[in-house]
Amino acid sequence: MMRTRRSILWSAIAVISAGLVAFAAGGREEVFKGEISDSQCALNVHSSTHSHAEMLKSGTMGASAADCVRKCVKNFGGSYVLVVKDKAYKLDDSKLADKYAAQKVKVTGVLNEETNTIAVHSIEAVAP
């Protein structure tokens, strides 16, 4: 009986703690629609048009926009971002973002406005 109460108490503490962490991070889950890109191209580090076109023309970044995204992240210090109109949000889950490189997506997560980073809960491809 005492063990059951203790288990319930610890479970309640865990749930409340998780809620407080989400609240501290901005708290409100949102849905963002945009394209998964890399910070290098999205922020014009190696591009002057916010696109992969220039890099792909060089022939060194692969054959597709997805190749360019992955190469910039893996080899040039870039990070995965979600480009929404003229904004680029950092994504905290690069493994999940990698699956959707250069695709139009819907990202569900919590935005930390101070760091401009989305704590990703899920990513889904959407029709272009």
N, CA, C and O of each residue as an XYZ file, in Angstrom:
512
protein
N       0.830     -1.189      0.000
C       0.000      0.000      0.000
C       0.875      1.255      0.000
O       0.634      2.194     -0.759
N       1.894      1.255      0.863
C       2.783      2.406      0.951
C       3.564      2.578     -0.352
O       3.813      3.700     -0.793
N       3.953      1.441     -0.969
C       4.679      1.510     -2.237
C       3.817      2.109     -3.326
O       4.305      2.896     -4.138
N       2.557      1.755     -3.359
C       1.648      2.285     -4.370
C       1.524      3.794     -4.220
O       1.570      4.520     -5.213
N       1.371      4.265     -3.017
C       1.270      5.710     -2.780
C       2.554      6.415     -3.214
O       2.518      7.484     -3.824
N       3.677      5.801     -2.891
C       4.960      6.386     -3.275
C       5.088      6.442     -4.800
O       5.552      7.441     -5.349
N       4.681      5.381     -5.474
C       4.731      5.347     -6.943
C       3.847      6.426     -7.543
O       4.243      7.111     -8.485
N       2.661      6.574     -7.000
C       1.737      7.600     -7.489
C       2.326      8.986     -7.252
O       2.248      9.853     -8.123
N       2.907      9.193     -6.089
C       3.515     10.485     -5.773
C       4.648     10.806     -6.745
O       4.710     11.916     -7.274
N       5.544      9.849     -6.984
C       6.664     10.093     -7.909
C       6.172     10.299     -9.337
O       6.739     11.103    -10.077
N       5.132      9.585     -9.727
C       4.557      9.784    -11.064
C       3.990     11.190    -11.194
O       4.185     11.850    -12.215
N       3.300     11.641    -10.177
C       2.730     12.993    -10.200
C       3.839     14.045    -10.256
O       3.722     15.035    -10.978
N       4.898     13.834     -9.503
C       6.023     14.776     -9.523
C       6.652     14.820    -10.911
O       7.007     15.895    -11.394
N       6.792     13.668    -11.555
C       7.380     13.620    -12.901
C       6.519     14.372    -13.908
O       7.041     15.120    -14.735
N       5.209     14.179    -13.845
C       4.297     14.858    -14.771
C       4.337     16.369    -14.552
O       4.400     17.137    -15.512
N       4.302     16.786    -13.311
C       4.344     18.220    -12.999
C       5.677     18.820    -13.445
O       5.703     19.920    -13.995
N       6.774     18.118    -13.216
C       8.094     18.611    -13.633
C       8.165     18.783    -15.141
O       8.686     19.786    -15.627
N       7.647     17.812    -15.884
C       7.651     17.912    -17.349
C       6.838     19.120    -17.797
O       7.230     19.830    -18.723
N       5.722     19.348    -17.147
C       4.900     20.511    -17.477
C       5.609     21.818    -17.188
O       5.500     22.769    -17.961
N       6.332     21.876    -16.086
C       7.080     23.087    -15.741
C       8.208     23.355    -16.730
O       8.469     24.507    -17.077
N       8.877     22.299    -17.184
C       9.942     22.471    -18.179
C       9.354     23.034    -19.464
O       9.919     23.958    -20.050
N       8.228     22.491    -19.909
C       7.582     22.994    -21.126
C       7.152     24.445    -20.937
O       7.305     25.263    -21.844
N       6.620     24.761    -19.773
C       6.187     26.132    -19.503
C       7.376     27.088    -19.519
O       7.287     28.183    -20.074
N       8.479     26.681    -18.917
C       9.671     27.535    -18.862
C      10.263     27.765    -20.242
O      10.875     28.805    -20.484
N      10.092     26.814    -21.151
C      10.650     26.937    -22.498
C       9.744     27.747    -23.411
O      10.016     27.835    -24.608
N       8.719     28.317    -22.911
C       7.788     29.066    -23.744
C       6.421     28.438    -23.625
O       5.393     29.096    -23.787
N       6.431     27.152    -23.339
C       5.243     26.451    -22.948
C       4.234     26.082    -23.996
O       3.702     24.972    -23.954
N       3.948     26.936    -24.919
C       2.821     26.715    -25.811
C       3.284     25.990    -27.068
O       4.138     26.481    -27.806
N       2.712     24.827    -27.298
C       3.017     24.091    -28.518
C       2.391     24.815    -29.705
O       1.242     25.253    -29.643
N       3.154     24.935    -30.781
C       2.688     25.616    -31.984
C       2.970     24.747    -33.199
O       3.738     23.787    -33.130
N       2.335     25.100    -34.314
C       2.582     24.430    -35.586
C       3.186     25.450    -36.540
O       2.643     26.539    -36.725
N       4.314     25.088    -37.143
C       5.024     25.949    -38.088
C       5.073     25.234    -39.431
O       5.382     24.044    -39.488
N       4.772     25.949    -40.510
C       4.857     25.356    -41.848
C       5.941     26.070    -42.636
O       5.970     27.299    -42.698
N       6.828     25.298    -43.233
C       7.919     25.874    -44.006
C       8.731     24.788    -44.670
O       8.223     23.706    -44.965
N      10.009     25.086    -44.905
C      10.901     24.134    -45.567
C      12.134     23.898    -44.706
O      12.713     24.835    -44.155
N      12.526     22.627    -44.599
C      13.738     22.283    -43.869
C      14.935     22.659    -44.740
O      15.045     22.221    -45.885
N      15.820     23.468    -44.187
C      17.016     23.899    -44.906
C      18.199     23.832    -43.951
O      18.093     23.305    -42.843
N      19.315     24.368    -44.394
C      20.492     24.469    -43.534
C      20.760     25.944    -43.259
O      20.390     26.812    -44.051
N      21.395     26.212    -42.149
C      21.636     27.605    -41.764
C      22.552     28.324    -42.749
O      22.431     29.536    -42.922
N      23.456     27.609    -43.390
C      24.388     28.240    -44.331
C      23.645     28.883    -45.499
O      23.860     30.055    -45.807
N      22.775     28.120    -46.144
C      22.037     28.658    -47.297
C      20.916     29.604    -46.845
O      20.705     30.657    -47.447
N      20.206     29.221    -45.787
C      19.068     30.029    -45.334
C      19.493     31.418    -44.869
O      18.744     32.383    -45.016
N      20.692     31.515    -44.311
C      21.168     32.800    -43.781
C      22.208     33.463    -44.686
O      22.907     34.387    -44.270
N      22.301     32.983    -45.918
C      23.206     33.552    -46.933
C      24.683     33.512    -46.544
O      25.431     34.434    -46.871
N      25.102     32.479    -45.866
C      26.518     32.346    -45.542
C      27.310     32.023    -46.810
O      28.360     32.611    -47.066
N      26.789     31.078    -47.601
C      27.449     30.692    -48.853
C      26.580     31.000    -50.061
O      26.882     30.559    -51.170
N      25.528     31.736    -49.866
C      24.560     31.997    -50.922
C      24.108     33.443    -50.802
O      24.075     34.003    -49.706
N      23.766     34.033    -51.912
C      23.252     35.407    -51.836
C      21.764     35.465    -52.147
O      21.174     36.543    -52.208
N      21.161     34.291    -52.343
C      19.740     34.247    -52.714
C      18.894     33.406    -51.763
O      17.757     33.067    -52.090
N      19.426     33.066    -50.599
C      18.706     32.217    -49.633
C      18.294     30.884    -50.247
O      17.285     30.309    -49.836
N      19.041     30.383    -51.209
C      18.662     29.125    -51.854
C      19.889     28.254    -52.068
O      21.019     28.659    -51.798
N      19.639     27.058    -52.556
C      20.703     26.101    -52.828
C      21.200     26.213    -54.267
O      22.197     25.585    -54.623
N      20.524     26.998    -55.092
C      20.820     27.062    -56.527
C      22.285     27.384    -56.807
O      22.916     26.714    -57.624
N      22.825     28.385    -56.149
C      24.219     28.770    -56.385
C      25.182     27.642    -56.028
O      26.126     27.360    -56.766
N      24.938     27.013    -54.909
C      25.819     25.944    -54.456
C      25.716     24.726    -55.368
O      26.722     24.072    -55.642
N      24.516     24.419    -55.836
C      24.338     23.276    -56.726
C      25.019     23.515    -58.070
O      25.539     22.577    -58.675
N      25.021     24.753    -58.540
C      25.697     25.081    -59.806
C      27.190     24.790    -59.734
O      27.809     24.465    -60.747
N      27.766     24.905    -58.554
C      29.206     24.659    -58.408
C      29.553     23.191    -58.637
O      30.702     22.858    -58.931
N      28.551     22.309    -58.502
C      28.774     20.883    -58.710
C      29.427     20.165    -57.547
O      29.712     18.972    -57.643
N      29.670     20.862    -56.457
C      30.355     20.241    -55.318
C      29.417     19.911    -54.157
O      29.838     19.311    -53.168
N      28.162     20.298    -54.276
C      27.238     20.126    -53.153
C      26.188     19.048    -53.401
O      25.197     18.970    -52.674
N      26.395     18.220    -54.417
C      25.454     17.159    -54.715
C      24.559     17.525    -55.874
O      24.764     18.534    -56.550
N      23.555     16.681    -56.095
C      22.684     16.844    -57.256
C      21.326     17.442    -56.924
O      20.552     17.754    -57.829
N      21.028     17.606    -55.642
C      19.701     18.103    -55.263
C      19.810     19.055    -54.078
O      20.846     19.147    -53.419
N      18.720     19.750    -53.832
C      18.675     20.652    -52.673
C      18.873     19.866    -51.375
O      19.524     20.351    -50.449
N      18.314     18.657    -51.306
C      18.480     17.831    -50.108
C      19.952     17.474    -49.897
O      20.436     17.474    -48.766
N      20.666     17.168    -50.991
C      22.105     16.887    -50.887
C      22.844     18.097    -50.334
O      23.710     17.965    -49.469
N      22.498     19.270    -50.834
C      23.141     20.516    -50.400
C      22.901     20.756    -48.907
O      23.826     21.101    -48.173
N      21.662     20.572    -48.467
C      21.327     20.764    -47.048
C      22.185     19.847    -46.186
O      22.825     20.288    -45.231
N      22.188     18.566    -46.536
C      22.921     17.590    -45.718
C      24.425     17.854    -45.722
O      25.086     17.712    -44.693
N      24.962     18.237    -46.873
C      26.406     18.492    -46.955
C      26.794     19.725    -46.132
O      27.821     19.721    -45.454
N      25.974     20.777    -46.192
C      26.261     21.981    -45.396
C      26.231     21.677    -43.901
O      27.048     22.198    -43.141
N      25.283     20.830    -43.478
C      25.186     20.477    -42.059
C      26.353     19.583    -41.653
O      26.988     19.807    -40.622
N      26.631     18.573    -42.468
C      27.659     17.595    -42.101
C      29.082     18.147    -42.230
O      29.927     17.888    -41.373
N      29.347     18.902    -43.295
C      30.729     19.279    -43.594
C      31.096     20.741    -43.356
O      32.281     21.069    -43.284
N      30.113     21.620    -43.233
C      30.428     23.042    -43.177
C      29.900     23.755    -41.937
O      29.808     24.982    -41.922
N      29.557     23.007    -40.908
C      29.156     23.626    -39.649
C      27.757     24.202    -39.621
O      27.407     24.944    -38.703
N      26.955     23.871    -40.614
C      25.581     24.361    -40.625
C      24.712     23.577    -39.660
O      25.124     22.544    -39.132
N      23.527     24.069    -39.438
C      22.555     23.345    -38.623
C      21.224     23.357    -39.357
O      20.982     24.209    -40.212
N      20.372     22.412    -39.016
C      19.058     22.354    -39.654
C      18.193     23.494    -39.151
O      18.158     23.789    -37.956
N      17.497     24.129    -40.079
C      16.577     25.210    -39.745
C      15.268     24.992    -40.484
O      15.210     24.276    -41.484
N      14.230     25.616    -39.976
C      12.947     25.654    -40.665
C      12.786     27.061    -41.204
O      12.767     28.028    -40.443
N      12.670     27.176    -42.522
C      12.489     28.482    -43.150
C      10.998     28.713    -43.340
O      10.328     27.958    -44.045
N      10.485     29.761    -42.706
C       9.082     30.156    -42.806
C       9.076     31.591    -43.319
O       9.416     32.525    -42.592
N       8.689     31.750    -44.565
C       8.737     33.062    -45.233
C      10.144     33.632    -45.126
O      11.073     33.062    -45.698
N      10.331     34.735    -44.414
C      11.662     35.340    -44.321
C      12.356     35.053    -42.985
O      13.335     35.716    -42.643
N      11.853     34.068    -42.230
C      12.450     33.715    -40.941
C      13.050     32.318    -41.003
O      12.552     31.446    -41.715
N      14.115     32.117    -40.256
C      14.734     30.798    -40.129
C      14.803     30.443    -38.647
O      15.429     31.151    -37.858
N      14.154     29.341    -38.277
C      14.142     28.872    -36.890
C      15.076     27.673    -36.760
O      15.008     26.749    -37.570
N      15.944     27.675    -35.757
C      16.787     26.516    -35.485
C      15.894     25.377    -35.007
O      14.868     25.602    -34.364
N      16.301     24.151    -35.330
C      15.567     22.965    -34.897
C      16.450     22.165    -33.945
O      17.629     21.944    -34.226
N      15.886     21.731    -32.824
C      16.703     21.030    -31.833
C      16.860     19.539    -32.107
O      17.603     18.867    -31.391
N      16.187     19.003    -33.117
C      16.265     17.572    -33.423
C      16.810     17.380    -34.834
O      16.044     17.264    -35.790
N      18.133     17.346    -34.959
C      18.737     17.251    -36.292
C      18.508     15.889    -36.929
O      18.425     15.792    -38.154
N      18.404     14.850    -36.138
C      18.179     13.507    -36.694
C      16.823     13.446    -37.397
O      16.720     12.906    -38.499
N      15.805     13.986    -36.779
C      14.477     13.996    -37.387
C      14.439     14.961    -38.566
O      13.846     14.646    -39.598
N      15.054     16.118    -38.433
C      15.069     17.104    -39.522
C      15.769     16.556    -40.759
O      15.366     16.861    -41.881
N      16.809     15.753    -40.569
C      17.563     15.188    -41.690
C      16.665     14.386    -42.636
O      16.874     14.400    -43.849
N      15.687     13.700    -42.096
C      14.766     12.898    -42.922
C      13.981     13.761    -43.902
O      13.529     13.272    -44.938
N      13.818     15.031    -43.583
C      12.971     15.922    -44.382
C      13.774     17.048    -45.049
O      13.211     18.091    -45.381
N      15.063     16.849    -45.243
C      15.921     17.880    -45.835
C      15.340     18.385    -47.151
O      15.020     17.595    -48.039
N      15.207     19.701    -47.270
C      14.720     20.405    -48.467
C      13.252     20.123    -48.792
O      12.807     20.381    -49.910
N      12.508     19.605    -47.837
C      11.086     19.329    -48.063
C      10.210     20.362    -47.362
O      10.604     20.964    -46.363
N       9.015     20.551    -47.910
C       7.987     21.363    -47.254
C       7.424     20.507    -46.128
O       7.084     19.342    -46.330
N       7.331     21.092    -44.950
C       6.922     20.328    -43.777
C       6.033     21.135    -42.841
O       5.875     22.350    -42.963
N       5.468     20.396    -41.910
C       4.748     20.980    -40.778
C       5.498     20.510    -39.535
O       5.595     19.311    -39.273
N       6.028     21.467    -38.773
C       6.759     21.153    -37.544
C       5.890     21.546    -36.358
O       5.400     22.672    -36.277
N       5.708     20.613    -35.451
C       4.976     20.884    -34.219
C       5.996     20.914    -33.088
O       6.797     19.992    -32.934
N       5.957     21.986    -32.298
C       6.906     22.101    -31.208
C       6.728     23.384    -30.428
O       5.766     24.126    -30.627
N       7.671     23.634    -29.538
C       7.632     24.810    -28.671
C       8.783     25.735    -29.058
O       9.943     25.324    -29.076
N       8.451     26.987    -29.367
C       9.455     27.973    -29.759
C      10.033     28.671    -28.537
O       9.299     29.206    -27.706
N      11.351     28.659    -28.441
C      12.055     29.460    -27.447
C      12.451     30.739    -28.175
O      13.374     30.732    -28.990
N      11.765     31.821    -27.887
C      11.986     33.074    -28.610
C      13.356     33.676    -28.334
O      13.894     34.391    -29.179
N      13.925     33.405    -27.177
C      15.248     33.946    -26.851
C      16.338     33.350    -27.735
O      17.261     34.052    -28.148
N      16.230     32.059    -28.023
C      17.256     31.388    -28.830
C      16.795     31.143    -30.260
O      17.567     30.656    -31.085
N      15.540     31.476    -30.560
C      14.966     31.263    -31.889
C      15.031     29.787    -32.284
O      15.257     29.452    -33.447
N      14.830     28.918    -31.300
C      14.931     27.478    -31.508
C      13.595     26.815    -31.219
O      12.935     27.119    -30.225
N      13.205     25.899    -32.109
C      11.990     25.122    -31.893
C      12.381     23.791    -31.260
O      13.197     23.051    -31.809
N      11.791     23.492    -30.098
C      11.917     22.171    -29.492
C      10.934     21.287    -30.252
O       9.725     21.363    -30.033
N      11.451     20.459    -31.135
C      10.626     19.705    -32.079
C       9.925     18.544    -31.387
O      10.553     17.734    -30.705
N       8.602     18.482    -31.577
C       7.823     17.341    -31.102
C       7.540     16.393    -32.253
O       7.542     15.175    -32.074
N       7.294     16.953    -33.452
C       7.066     16.109    -34.630
C       7.298     16.919    -35.901
O       7.212     18.147    -35.904
N       7.595     16.195    -36.980
C       7.729     16.791    -38.302
C       6.967     15.907    -39.276
O       7.108     14.684    -39.263
N       6.156     16.540    -40.123
C       5.411     15.819    -41.156
C       5.612     16.517    -42.487
O       5.616     17.746    -42.558
N       5.778     15.730    -43.545
C       5.857     16.304    -44.890
C       4.476     16.810    -45.285
O       3.463     16.211    -44.922
N       4.435     17.906    -46.024
C       3.175     18.437    -46.547
C       3.320     18.616    -48.053
O       4.430     18.726    -48.572
N       2.201     18.643    -48.736
C       2.220     18.833    -50.187
C       2.776     20.214    -50.510
O       2.459     21.189    -49.830
N       3.605     20.297    -51.547
C       4.207     21.600    -51.900
C       3.215     22.651    -52.320
O       3.604     23.776    -52.636
